[in-house]
Amino acid sequence: MRKLKLKDLKKLSDEELEKKLKELKLELLKERGNVEMGGSVKNPGKIRALKRTIARILTIKKERERSR
């Protein structure tokens, strides 16, 4: 997963943001499940990056709701 920049996320439409949010939440769920089952972590910062990207998307969605 490459890091998604804020300016790249702001260019996406509402539908694309929603789709990306679902993908990231599923990926986060898989990563957390892997850690809980005692699996080795390939990239320790991946969970943190996923959570931050999800927060960025939610922030953009909230900003768009307020501006309407």
PQR file of N, CA, C, O and H, with PARSE charges and radii, in Angstrom:
ATOM      1  N   MET A   1       0.836  -1.181   0.000 -0.4000 1.5000
ATOM      2  CA  MET A   1       0.000   0.000   0.000 -0.0000 2.0000
ATOM      3  C   MET A   1       0.882   1.244   0.000  0.5500 1.7000
ATOM      4  O   MET A   1       1.729   1.423   0.875 -0.5500 1.4000
ATOM      5  N   ARG A   2       0.670   2.084  -0.978 -0.4000 1.5000
ATOM      6  CA  ARG A   2       1.423   3.325  -0.986 -0.0000 2.0000
ATOM      7  C   ARG A   2       0.660   4.368  -0.185  0.5500 1.7000
ATOM      8  O   ARG A   2      -0.566   4.317  -0.089 -0.5500 1.4000
ATOM      9  H   ARG A   2      -0.019   1.939  -1.689  0.4000 1.0000
ATOM     10  N   LYS A   3       1.378   5.293   0.375 -0.4000 1.5000
ATOM     11  CA  LYS A   3       0.756   6.323   1.184 -0.0000 2.0000
ATOM     12  C   LYS A   3      -0.038   7.266   0.289  0.5500 1.7000
ATOM     13  O   LYS A   3       0.467   7.758  -0.721 -0.5500 1.4000
ATOM     14  H   LYS A   3       2.374   5.334   0.297  0.4000 1.0000
ATOM     15  N   LEU A   4      -1.272   7.509   0.668 -0.4000 1.5000
ATOM     16  CA  LEU A   4      -2.129   8.408  -0.097 -0.0000 2.0000
ATOM     17  C   LEU A   4      -2.003   9.816   0.474  0.5500 1.7000
ATOM     18  O   LEU A   4      -2.238  10.042   1.661 -0.5500 1.4000
ATOM     19  H   LEU A   4      -1.682   7.109   1.488  0.4000 1.0000
ATOM     20  N   LYS A   5      -1.639  10.729  -0.362 -0.4000 1.5000
ATOM     21  CA  LYS A   5      -1.466  12.121   0.054 -0.0000 2.0000
ATOM     22  C   LYS A   5      -2.823  12.813   0.121  0.5500 1.7000
ATOM     23  O   LYS A   5      -3.771  12.417  -0.557 -0.5500 1.4000
ATOM     24  H   LYS A   5      -1.448  10.545  -1.326  0.4000 1.0000
ATOM     25  N   LEU A   6      -2.899  13.838   0.936 -0.4000 1.5000
ATOM     26  CA  LEU A   6      -4.136  14.580   1.123 -0.0000 2.0000
ATOM     27  C   LEU A   6      -4.620  15.207  -0.179  0.5500 1.7000
ATOM     28  O   LEU A   6      -5.812  15.185  -0.485 -0.5500 1.4000
ATOM     29  H   LEU A   6      -2.129  14.159   1.487  0.4000 1.0000
ATOM     30  N   LYS A   7      -3.685  15.766  -0.941 -0.4000 1.5000
ATOM     31  CA  LYS A   7      -4.100  16.415  -2.204 -0.0000 2.0000
ATOM     32  C   LYS A   7      -4.638  15.389  -3.197  0.5500 1.7000
ATOM     33  O   LYS A   7      -5.537  15.699  -3.978 -0.5500 1.4000
ATOM     34  H   LYS A   7      -2.717  15.784  -0.692  0.4000 1.0000
ATOM     35  N   ASP A   8      -4.096  14.167  -3.174 -0.4000 1.5000
ATOM     36  CA  ASP A   8      -4.611  13.116  -4.051 -0.0000 2.0000
ATOM     37  C   ASP A   8      -6.008  12.685  -3.626  0.5500 1.7000
ATOM     38  O   ASP A   8      -6.868  12.435  -4.471 -0.5500 1.4000
ATOM     39  H   ASP A   8      -3.365  13.915  -2.539  0.4000 1.0000
ATOM     40  N   LEU A   9      -6.233  12.600  -2.333 -0.4000 1.5000
ATOM     41  CA  LEU A   9      -7.540  12.197  -1.824 -0.0000 2.0000
ATOM     42  C   LEU A   9      -8.608  13.250  -2.110  0.5500 1.7000
ATOM     43  O   LEU A   9      -9.760  12.912  -2.382 -0.5500 1.4000
ATOM     44  H   LEU A   9      -5.534  12.803  -1.647  0.4000 1.0000
ATOM     45  N   LYS A  10      -8.229  14.510  -2.048 -0.4000 1.5000
ATOM     46  CA  LYS A  10      -9.202  15.580  -2.292 -0.0000 2.0000
ATOM     47  C   LYS A  10      -9.671  15.615  -3.742  0.5500 1.7000
ATOM     48  O   LYS A  10     -10.744  16.141  -4.036 -0.5500 1.4000
ATOM     49  H   LYS A  10      -7.293  14.784  -1.827  0.4000 1.0000
ATOM     50  N   LYS A  11      -8.870  15.057  -4.649 -0.4000 1.5000
ATOM     51  CA  LYS A  11      -9.239  15.026  -6.059 -0.0000 2.0000
ATOM     52  C   LYS A  11     -10.294  13.968  -6.352  0.5500 1.7000
ATOM     53  O   LYS A  11     -10.971  14.040  -7.378 -0.5500 1.4000
ATOM     54  H   LYS A  11      -7.998  14.630  -4.410  0.4000 1.0000
ATOM     55  N   LEU A  12     -10.444  12.989  -5.470 -0.4000 1.5000
ATOM     56  CA  LEU A  12     -11.383  11.894  -5.690 -0.0000 2.0000
ATOM     57  C   LEU A  12     -12.822  12.349  -5.476  0.5500 1.7000
ATOM     58  O   LEU A  12     -13.090  13.256  -4.687 -0.5500 1.4000
ATOM     59  H   LEU A  12      -9.894  12.930  -4.636  0.4000 1.0000
ATOM     60  N   SER A  13     -13.730  11.714  -6.181 -0.4000 1.5000
ATOM     61  CA  SER A  13     -15.151  12.016  -6.011 -0.0000 2.0000
ATOM     62  C   SER A  13     -15.652  11.345  -4.737  0.5500 1.7000
ATOM     63  O   SER A  13     -14.938  10.555  -4.119 -0.5500 1.4000
ATOM     64  H   SER A  13     -13.512  10.978  -6.821  0.4000 1.0000
ATOM     65  N   ASP A  14     -16.874  11.664  -4.354 -0.4000 1.5000
ATOM     66  CA  ASP A  14     -17.453  11.079  -3.146 -0.0000 2.0000
ATOM     67  C   ASP A  14     -17.558   9.558  -3.247  0.5500 1.7000
ATOM     68  O   ASP A  14     -17.300   8.846  -2.277 -0.5500 1.4000
ATOM     69  H   ASP A  14     -17.454  12.305  -4.856  0.4000 1.0000
ATOM     70  N   GLU A  15     -17.935   9.071  -4.418 -0.4000 1.5000
ATOM     71  CA  GLU A  15     -18.075   7.623  -4.615 -0.0000 2.0000
ATOM     72  C   GLU A  15     -16.720   6.928  -4.532  0.5500 1.7000
ATOM     73  O   GLU A  15     -16.597   5.855  -3.941 -0.5500 1.4000
ATOM     74  H   GLU A  15     -18.145   9.649  -5.207  0.4000 1.0000
ATOM     75  N   GLU A  16     -15.709   7.547  -5.129 -0.4000 1.5000
ATOM     76  CA  GLU A  16     -14.363   6.980  -5.086 -0.0000 2.0000
ATOM     77  C   GLU A  16     -13.812   6.979  -3.662  0.5500 1.7000
ATOM     78  O   GLU A  16     -13.137   6.037  -3.248 -0.5500 1.4000
ATOM     79  H   GLU A  16     -15.809   8.419  -5.609  0.4000 1.0000
ATOM     80  N   LEU A  17     -14.105   8.042  -2.920 -0.4000 1.5000
ATOM     81  CA  LEU A  17     -13.664   8.104  -1.522 -0.0000 2.0000
ATOM     82  C   LEU A  17     -14.316   6.998  -0.696  0.5500 1.7000
ATOM     83  O   LEU A  17     -13.659   6.358   0.126 -0.5500 1.4000
ATOM     84  H   LEU A  17     -14.653   8.808  -3.256  0.4000 1.0000
ATOM     85  N   GLU A  18     -15.593   6.782  -0.917 -0.4000 1.5000
ATOM     86  CA  GLU A  18     -16.313   5.737  -0.185 -0.0000 2.0000
ATOM     87  C   GLU A  18     -15.742   4.360  -0.511  0.5500 1.7000
ATOM     88  O   GLU A  18     -15.578   3.524   0.378 -0.5500 1.4000
ATOM     89  H   GLU A  18     -16.126   7.302  -1.584  0.4000 1.0000
ATOM     90  N   LYS A  19     -15.445   4.130  -1.773 -0.4000 1.5000
ATOM     91  CA  LYS A  19     -14.864   2.851  -2.193 -0.0000 2.0000
ATOM     92  C   LYS A  19     -13.487   2.652  -1.558  0.5500 1.7000
ATOM     93  O   LYS A  19     -13.181   1.571  -1.056 -0.5500 1.4000
ATOM     94  H   LYS A  19     -15.578   4.809  -2.495  0.4000 1.0000
ATOM     95  N   LYS A  20     -12.668   3.690  -1.583 -0.4000 1.5000
ATOM     96  CA  LYS A  20     -11.324   3.624  -1.004 -0.0000 2.0000
ATOM     97  C   LYS A  20     -11.397   3.388   0.507  0.5500 1.7000
ATOM     98  O   LYS A  20     -10.586   2.650   1.065 -0.5500 1.4000
ATOM     99  H   LYS A  20     -12.917   4.568  -1.991  0.4000 1.0000
ATOM    100  N   LEU A  21     -12.373   4.018   1.160 -0.4000 1.5000
ATOM    101  CA  LEU A  21     -12.550   3.852   2.600 -0.0000 2.0000
ATOM    102  C   LEU A  21     -12.877   2.396   2.944  0.5500 1.7000
ATOM    103  O   LEU A  21     -12.328   1.841   3.896 -0.5500 1.4000
ATOM    104  H   LEU A  21     -13.032   4.617   0.707  0.4000 1.0000
ATOM    105  N   LYS A  22     -13.761   1.790   2.177 -0.4000 1.5000
ATOM    106  CA  LYS A  22     -14.112   0.386   2.407 -0.0000 2.0000
ATOM    107  C   LYS A  22     -12.909  -0.528   2.208  0.5500 1.7000
ATOM    108  O   LYS A  22     -12.696  -1.458   2.987 -0.5500 1.4000
ATOM    109  H   LYS A  22     -14.207   2.241   1.404  0.4000 1.0000
ATOM    110  N   GLU A  23     -12.124  -0.265   1.167 -0.4000 1.5000
ATOM    111  CA  GLU A  23     -10.929  -1.071   0.898 -0.0000 2.0000
ATOM    112  C   GLU A  23      -9.938  -0.973   2.055  0.5500 1.7000
ATOM    113  O   GLU A  23      -9.387  -1.979   2.501 -0.5500 1.4000
ATOM    114  H   GLU A  23     -12.297   0.490   0.535  0.4000 1.0000
ATOM    115  N   LEU A  24      -9.718   0.248   2.533 -0.4000 1.5000
ATOM    116  CA  LEU A  24      -8.751   0.450   3.607 -0.0000 2.0000
ATOM    117  C   LEU A  24      -9.218  -0.178   4.918  0.5500 1.7000
ATOM    118  O   LEU A  24      -8.410  -0.744   5.655 -0.5500 1.4000
ATOM    119  H   LEU A  24     -10.166   1.066   2.171  0.4000 1.0000
ATOM    120  N   LYS A  25     -10.511  -0.082   5.213 -0.4000 1.5000
ATOM    121  CA  LYS A  25     -11.032  -0.694   6.430 -0.0000 2.0000
ATOM    122  C   LYS A  25     -10.889  -2.209   6.394  0.5500 1.7000
ATOM    123  O   LYS A  25     -10.577  -2.831   7.410 -0.5500 1.4000
ATOM    124  H   LYS A  25     -11.167   0.378   4.614  0.4000 1.0000
ATOM    125  N   LEU A  26     -11.118  -2.807   5.219 -0.4000 1.5000
ATOM    126  CA  LEU A  26     -10.962  -4.246   5.072 -0.0000 2.0000
ATOM    127  C   LEU A  26      -9.492  -4.652   5.247  0.5500 1.7000
ATOM    128  O   LEU A  26      -9.188  -5.646   5.906 -0.5500 1.4000
ATOM    129  H   LEU A  26     -11.372  -2.302   4.394  0.4000 1.0000
ATOM    130  N   GLU A  27      -8.600  -3.878   4.654 -0.4000 1.5000
ATOM    131  CA  GLU A  27      -7.179  -4.158   4.784 -0.0000 2.0000
ATOM    132  C   GLU A  27      -6.720  -4.024   6.238  0.5500 1.7000
ATOM    133  O   GLU A  27      -5.918  -4.828   6.713 -0.5500 1.4000
ATOM    134  H   GLU A  27      -8.847  -3.070   4.118  0.4000 1.0000
ATOM    135  N   LEU A  28      -7.225  -3.013   6.940 -0.4000 1.5000
ATOM    136  CA  LEU A  28      -6.894  -2.835   8.352 -0.0000 2.0000
ATOM    137  C   LEU A  28      -7.397  -4.010   9.178  0.5500 1.7000
ATOM    138  O   LEU A  28      -6.701  -4.486  10.075 -0.5500 1.4000
ATOM    139  H   LEU A  28      -7.877  -2.360   6.554  0.4000 1.0000
ATOM    140  N   LEU A  29      -8.592  -4.472   8.882 -0.4000 1.5000
ATOM    141  CA  LEU A  29      -9.163  -5.616   9.583 -0.0000 2.0000
ATOM    142  C   LEU A  29      -8.287  -6.856   9.391  0.5500 1.7000
ATOM    143  O   LEU A  29      -8.037  -7.596  10.343 -0.5500 1.4000
ATOM    144  H   LEU A  29      -9.158  -4.086   8.154  0.4000 1.0000
ATOM    145  N   LYS A  30      -7.828  -7.079   8.176 -0.4000 1.5000
ATOM    146  CA  LYS A  30      -6.962  -8.221   7.885 -0.0000 2.0000
ATOM    147  C   LYS A  30      -5.631  -8.114   8.636  0.5500 1.7000
ATOM    148  O   LYS A  30      -5.149  -9.096   9.200 -0.5500 1.4000
ATOM    149  H   LYS A  30      -8.031  -6.478   7.403  0.4000 1.0000
ATOM    150  N   GLU A  31      -5.048  -6.926   8.636 -0.4000 1.5000
ATOM    151  CA  GLU A  31      -3.776  -6.731   9.330 -0.0000 2.0000
ATOM    152  C   GLU A  31      -3.920  -6.957  10.833  0.5500 1.7000
ATOM    153  O   GLU A  31      -3.086  -7.623  11.446 -0.5500 1.4000
ATOM    154  H   GLU A  31      -5.439  -6.128   8.177  0.4000 1.0000
ATOM    155  N   ARG A  32      -4.967  -6.410  11.418 -0.4000 1.5000
ATOM    156  CA  ARG A  32      -5.196  -6.602  12.850 -0.0000 2.0000
ATOM    157  C   ARG A  32      -5.442  -8.072  13.174  0.5500 1.7000
ATOM    158  O   ARG A  32      -4.967  -8.573  14.193 -0.5500 1.4000
ATOM    159  H   ARG A  32      -5.644  -5.869  10.920  0.4000 1.0000
ATOM    160  N   GLY A  33      -6.185  -8.765  12.307 -0.4000 1.5000
ATOM    161  CA  GLY A  33      -6.434 -10.186  12.509 -0.0000 2.0000
ATOM    162  C   GLY A  33      -5.149 -10.989  12.466  0.5500 1.7000
ATOM    163  O   GLY A  33      -4.959 -11.922  13.247 -0.5500 1.4000
ATOM    164  H   GLY A  33      -6.570  -8.358  11.479  0.4000 1.0000
ATOM    165  N   ASN A  34      -4.269 -10.621  11.550 -0.4000 1.5000
ATOM    166  CA  ASN A  34      -2.988 -11.305  11.429 -0.0000 2.0000
ATOM    167  C   ASN A  34      -2.152 -11.121  12.696  0.5500 1.7000
ATOM    168  O   ASN A  34      -1.514 -12.064  13.164 -0.5500 1.4000
ATOM    169  H   ASN A  34      -4.423  -9.863  10.916  0.4000 1.0000
ATOM    170  N   VAL A  35      -2.157  -9.929  13.239 -0.4000 1.5000
ATOM    171  CA  VAL A  35      -1.395  -9.649  14.458 -0.0000 2.0000
ATOM    172  C   VAL A  35      -2.002 -10.395  15.645  0.5500 1.7000
ATOM    173  O   VAL A  35      -1.271 -10.957  16.460 -0.5500 1.4000
ATOM    174  H   VAL A  35      -2.675  -9.163  12.859  0.4000 1.0000
ATOM    175  N   GLU A  36      -3.321 -10.405  15.750 -0.4000 1.5000
ATOM    176  CA  GLU A  36      -4.000 -11.084  16.855 -0.0000 2.0000
ATOM    177  C   GLU A  36      -3.754 -12.587  16.849  0.5500 1.7000
ATOM    178  O   GLU A  36      -3.694 -13.216  17.905 -0.5500 1.4000
ATOM    179  H   GLU A  36      -3.915  -9.948  15.088  0.4000 1.0000
ATOM    180  N   MET A  37      -3.612 -13.156  15.666 -0.4000 1.5000
ATOM    181  CA  MET A  37      -3.392 -14.594  15.570 -0.0000 2.0000
ATOM    182  C   MET A  37      -1.930 -14.960  15.787  0.5500 1.7000
ATOM    183  O   MET A  37      -1.562 -16.132  15.708 -0.5500 1.4000
ATOM    184  H   MET A  37      -3.661 -12.646  14.808  0.4000 1.0000
ATOM    185  N   GLY A  38      -1.112 -13.978  16.055 -0.4000 1.5000
ATOM    186  CA  GLY A  38       0.288 -14.235  16.353 -0.0000 2.0000
ATOM    187  C   GLY A  38       1.172 -14.277  15.130  0.5500 1.7000
ATOM    188  O   GLY A  38       2.319 -14.715  15.209 -0.5500 1.4000
ATOM    189  H   GLY A  38      -1.411 -13.025  16.119  0.4000 1.0000
ATOM    190  N   GLY A  39       0.668 -13.835  14.018 -0.4000 1.5000
ATOM    191  CA  GLY A  39       1.465 -13.803  12.797 -0.0000 2.0000
ATOM    192  C   GLY A  39       2.546 -12.741  12.878  0.5500 1.7000
ATOM    193  O   GLY A  39       2.415 -11.753  13.601 -0.5500 1.4000
ATOM    194  H   GLY A  39      -0.264 -13.479  13.953  0.4000 1.0000
ATOM    195  N   SER A  40       3.599 -12.955  12.138 -0.4000 1.5000
ATOM    196  CA  SER A  40       4.671 -11.975  12.139 -0.0000 2.0000
ATOM    197  C   SER A  40       4.245 -10.749  11.337  0.5500 1.7000
ATOM    198  O   SER A  40       3.533 -10.849  10.338 -0.5500 1.4000
ATOM    199  H   SER A  40       3.705 -13.758  11.551  0.4000 1.0000
ATOM    200  N   VAL A  41       4.693  -9.618  11.794 -0.4000 1.5000
ATOM    201  CA  VAL A  41       4.344  -8.362  11.140 -0.0000 2.0000
ATOM    202  C   VAL A  41       5.433  -8.041  10.134  0.5500 1.7000
ATOM    203  O   VAL A  41       6.593  -7.861  10.505 -0.5500 1.4000
ATOM    204  H   VAL A  41       5.271  -9.537  12.606  0.4000 1.0000
ATOM    205  N   LYS A  42       5.064  -7.969   8.854 -0.4000 1.5000
ATOM    206  CA  LYS A  42       6.041  -7.668   7.810 -0.0000 2.0000
ATOM    207  C   LYS A  42       6.419  -6.200   7.833  0.5500 1.7000
ATOM    208  O   LYS A  42       7.586  -5.841   7.683 -0.5500 1.4000
ATOM    209  H   LYS A  42       4.122  -8.115   8.552  0.4000 1.0000
ATOM    210  N   ASN A  43       5.410  -5.354   8.024 -0.4000 1.5000
ATOM    211  CA  ASN A  43       5.641  -3.914   8.039 -0.0000 2.0000
ATOM    212  C   ASN A  43       4.937  -3.339   9.270  0.5500 1.7000
ATOM    213  O   ASN A  43       3.722  -3.142   9.247 -0.5500 1.4000
ATOM    214  H   ASN A  43       4.462  -5.646   8.146  0.4000 1.0000
ATOM    215  N   PRO A  44       5.675  -3.072  10.329 -0.5600 1.5000
ATOM    216  CA  PRO A  44       5.056  -2.617  11.575  0.2800 2.0000
ATOM    217  C   PRO A  44       4.306  -1.281  11.459  0.5500 1.7000
ATOM    218  O   PRO A  44       3.375  -1.033  12.225 -0.5500 1.4000
ATOM    219  N   GLY A  45       4.691  -0.445  10.541 -0.4000 1.5000
ATOM    220  CA  GLY A  45       4.044   0.852  10.399 -0.0000 2.0000
ATOM    221  C   GLY A  45       2.803   0.835   9.525  0.5500 1.7000
ATOM    222  O   GLY A  45       2.153   1.868   9.356 -0.5500 1.4000
ATOM    223  H   GLY A  45       5.448  -0.647   9.919  0.4000 1.0000
ATOM    224  N   LYS A  46       2.464  -0.312   8.968 -0.4000 1.5000
ATOM    225  CA  LYS A  46       1.349  -0.383   8.028 -0.0000 2.0000
ATOM    226  C   LYS A  46       0.016  -0.107   8.703  0.5500 1.7000
ATOM    227  O   LYS A  46      -0.827   0.596   8.146 -0.5500 1.4000
ATOM    228  H   LYS A  46       2.992  -1.151   9.105  0.4000 1.0000
ATOM    229  N   ILE A  47      -0.186  -0.654   9.900 -0.4000 1.5000
ATOM    230  CA  ILE A  47      -1.449  -0.436  10.608 -0.0000 2.0000
ATOM    231  C   ILE A  47      -1.626   1.042  10.920  0.5500 1.7000
ATOM    232  O   ILE A  47      -2.712   1.596  10.749 -0.5500 1.4000
ATOM    233  H   ILE A  47       0.499  -1.225  10.353  0.4000 1.0000
ATOM    234  N   ARG A  48      -0.568   1.666  11.370 -0.4000 1.5000
ATOM    235  CA  ARG A  48      -0.627   3.098  11.687 -0.0000 2.0000
ATOM    236  C   ARG A  48      -0.934   3.923  10.439  0.5500 1.7000
ATOM    237  O   ARG A  48      -1.734   4.857  10.485 -0.5500 1.4000
ATOM    238  H   ARG A  48       0.314   1.216  11.508  0.4000 1.0000
ATOM    239  N   ALA A  49      -0.292   3.571   9.326 -0.4000 1.5000
ATOM    240  CA  ALA A  49      -0.533   4.291   8.069 -0.0000 2.0000
ATOM    241  C   ALA A  49      -1.971   4.101   7.597  0.5500 1.7000
ATOM    242  O   ALA A  49      -2.594   5.044   7.108 -0.5500 1.4000
ATOM    243  H   ALA A  49       0.357   2.812   9.289  0.4000 1.0000
ATOM    244  N   LEU A  50      -2.496   2.893   7.740 -0.4000 1.5000
ATOM    245  CA  LEU A  50      -3.885   2.639   7.352 -0.0000 2.0000
ATOM    246  C   LEU A  50      -4.843   3.485   8.180  0.5500 1.7000
ATOM    247  O   LEU A  50      -5.769   4.093   7.642 -0.5500 1.4000
ATOM    248  H   LEU A  50      -1.990   2.127   8.137  0.4000 1.0000
ATOM    249  N   LYS A  51      -4.619   3.522   9.485 -0.4000 1.5000
ATOM    250  CA  LYS A  51      -5.504   4.300  10.355 -0.0000 2.0000
ATOM    251  C   LYS A  51      -5.443   5.787  10.019  0.5500 1.7000
ATOM    252  O   LYS A  51      -6.465   6.471  10.049 -0.5500 1.4000
ATOM    253  H   LYS A  51      -3.867   3.029   9.922  0.4000 1.0000
ATOM    254  N   ARG A  52      -4.276   6.279   9.704 -0.4000 1.5000
ATOM    255  CA  ARG A  52      -4.143   7.694   9.352 -0.0000 2.0000
ATOM    256  C   ARG A  52      -4.845   8.021   8.039  0.5500 1.7000
ATOM    257  O   ARG A  52      -5.496   9.059   7.916 -0.5500 1.4000
ATOM    258  H   ARG A  52      -3.446   5.723   9.680  0.4000 1.0000
ATOM    259  N   THR A  53      -4.711   7.134   7.065 -0.4000 1.5000
ATOM    260  CA  THR A  53      -5.363   7.359   5.776 -0.0000 2.0000
ATOM    261  C   THR A  53      -6.878   7.315   5.923  0.5500 1.7000
ATOM    262  O   THR A  53      -7.585   8.113   5.307 -0.5500 1.4000
ATOM    263  H   THR A  53      -4.183   6.291   7.165  0.4000 1.0000
ATOM    264  N   ILE A  54      -7.378   6.393   6.732 -0.4000 1.5000
ATOM    265  CA  ILE A  54      -8.819   6.326   6.998 -0.0000 2.0000
ATOM    266  C   ILE A  54      -9.281   7.624   7.641  0.5500 1.7000
ATOM    267  O   ILE A  54     -10.328   8.161   7.278 -0.5500 1.4000
ATOM    268  H   ILE A  54      -6.804   5.746   7.233  0.4000 1.0000
ATOM    269  N   ALA A  55      -8.512   8.128   8.588 -0.4000 1.5000
ATOM    270  CA  ALA A  55      -8.867   9.389   9.251 -0.0000 2.0000
ATOM    271  C   ALA A  55      -8.864  10.550   8.253  0.5500 1.7000
ATOM    272  O   ALA A  55      -9.724  11.429   8.323 -0.5500 1.4000
ATOM    273  H   ALA A  55      -7.661   7.692   8.883  0.4000 1.0000
ATOM    274  N   ARG A  56      -7.914  10.559   7.337 -0.4000 1.5000
ATOM    275  CA  ARG A  56      -7.862  11.615   6.319 -0.0000 2.0000
ATOM    276  C   ARG A  56      -9.122  11.591   5.455  0.5500 1.7000
ATOM    277  O   ARG A  56      -9.713  12.633   5.172 -0.5500 1.4000
ATOM    278  H   ARG A  56      -7.216   9.846   7.280  0.4000 1.0000
ATOM    279  N   ILE A  57      -9.524  10.391   5.041 -0.4000 1.5000
ATOM    280  CA  ILE A  57     -10.714  10.272   4.200 -0.0000 2.0000
ATOM    281  C   ILE A  57     -11.950  10.731   4.951  0.5500 1.7000
ATOM    282  O   ILE A  57     -12.783  11.446   4.394 -0.5500 1.4000
ATOM    283  H   ILE A  57      -9.044   9.545   5.270  0.4000 1.0000
ATOM    284  N   LEU A  58     -12.079  10.332   6.202 -0.4000 1.5000
ATOM    285  CA  LEU A  58     -13.240  10.750   6.996 -0.0000 2.0000
ATOM    286  C   LEU A  58     -13.260  12.264   7.191  0.5500 1.7000
ATOM    287  O   LEU A  58     -14.328  12.876   7.199 -0.5500 1.4000
ATOM    288  H   LEU A  58     -11.403   9.751   6.655  0.4000 1.0000
ATOM    289  N   THR A  59     -12.093  12.862   7.347 -0.4000 1.5000
ATOM    290  CA  THR A  59     -12.004  14.312   7.494 -0.0000 2.0000
ATOM    291  C   THR A  59     -12.451  15.019   6.222  0.5500 1.7000
ATOM    292  O   THR A  59     -13.185  16.005   6.281 -0.5500 1.4000
ATOM    293  H   THR A  59     -11.225  12.365   7.341  0.4000 1.0000
ATOM    294  N   ILE A  60     -12.013  14.522   5.084 -0.4000 1.5000
ATOM    295  CA  ILE A  60     -12.411  15.117   3.801 -0.0000 2.0000
ATOM    296  C   ILE A  60     -13.919  15.007   3.615  0.5500 1.7000
ATOM    297  O   ILE A  60     -14.566  15.960   3.179 -0.5500 1.4000
ATOM    298  H   ILE A  60     -11.417  13.721   5.036  0.4000 1.0000
ATOM    299  N   LYS A  61     -14.481  13.844   3.944 -0.4000 1.5000
ATOM    300  CA  LYS A  61     -15.929  13.667   3.810 -0.0000 2.0000
ATOM    301  C   LYS A  61     -16.680  14.643   4.706  0.5500 1.7000
ATOM    302  O   LYS A  61     -17.680  15.224   4.284 -0.5500 1.4000
ATOM    303  H   LYS A  61     -13.956  13.070   4.298  0.4000 1.0000
ATOM    304  N   LYS A  62     -16.214  14.827   5.924 -0.4000 1.5000
ATOM    305  CA  LYS A  62     -16.859  15.750   6.868 -0.0000 2.0000
ATOM    306  C   LYS A  62     -16.772  17.179   6.362  0.5500 1.7000
ATOM    307  O   LYS A  62     -17.745  17.927   6.458 -0.5500 1.4000
ATOM    308  H   LYS A  62     -15.402  14.355   6.266  0.4000 1.0000
ATOM    309  N   GLU A  63     -15.615  17.574   5.822 -0.4000 1.5000
ATOM    310  CA  GLU A  63     -15.450  18.926   5.274 -0.0000 2.0000
ATOM    311  C   GLU A  63     -16.415  19.166   4.118  0.5500 1.7000
ATOM    312  O   GLU A  63     -17.003  20.241   4.001 -0.5500 1.4000
ATOM    313  H   GLU A  63     -14.824  16.967   5.744  0.4000 1.0000
ATOM    314  N   ARG A  64     -16.571  18.171   3.279 -0.4000 1.5000
ATOM    315  CA  ARG A  64     -17.490  18.315   2.141 -0.0000 2.0000
ATOM    316  C   ARG A  64     -18.931  18.425   2.601  0.5500 1.7000
ATOM    317  O   ARG A  64     -19.714  19.173   2.015 -0.5500 1.4000
ATOM    318  H   ARG A  64     -16.093  17.298   3.374  0.4000 1.0000
ATOM    319  N   GLU A  65     -19.287  17.698   3.630 -0.4000 1.5000
ATOM    320  CA  GLU A  65     -20.660  17.782   4.170 -0.0000 2.0000
ATOM    321  C   GLU A  65     -20.924  19.179   4.732  0.5500 1.7000
ATOM    322  O   GLU A  65     -22.007  19.732   4.537 -0.5500 1.4000
ATOM    323  H   GLU A  65     -18.651  17.090   4.106  0.4000 1.0000
ATOM    324  N   ARG A  66     -19.965  19.737   5.411 -0.4000 1.5000
ATOM    325  CA  ARG A  66     -20.134  21.064   6.006 -0.0000 2.0000
ATOM    326  C   ARG A  66     -20.247  22.164   4.954  0.5500 1.7000
ATOM    327  O   ARG A  66     -20.970  23.142   5.148 -0.5500 1.4000
ATOM    328  H   ARG A  66     -19.085  19.288   5.570  0.4000 1.0000
ATOM    329  N   SER A  67     -19.537  22.005   3.846 -0.4000 1.5000
ATOM    330  CA  SER A  67     -19.529  23.050   2.832 -0.0000 2.0000
ATOM    331  C   SER A  67     -20.798  23.053   1.978  0.5500 1.7000
ATOM    332  O   SER A  67     -21.049  24.003   1.236 -0.5500 1.4000
ATOM    333  H   SER A  67     -18.949  21.211   3.689  0.4000 1.0000
ATOM    334  N   ARG A  68     -21.595  21.991   2.086 -0.4000 1.5000
ATOM    335  CA  ARG A  68     -22.826  21.921   1.290 -0.0000 2.0000
ATOM    336  C   ARG A  68     -23.970  22.582   1.961  0.5500 1.7000
ATOM    337  O   ARG A  68     -25.074  22.607   1.418 -0.5500 1.4000
ATOM    338  H   ARG A  68     -21.391  21.219   2.689  0.4000 1.0000
TER
END
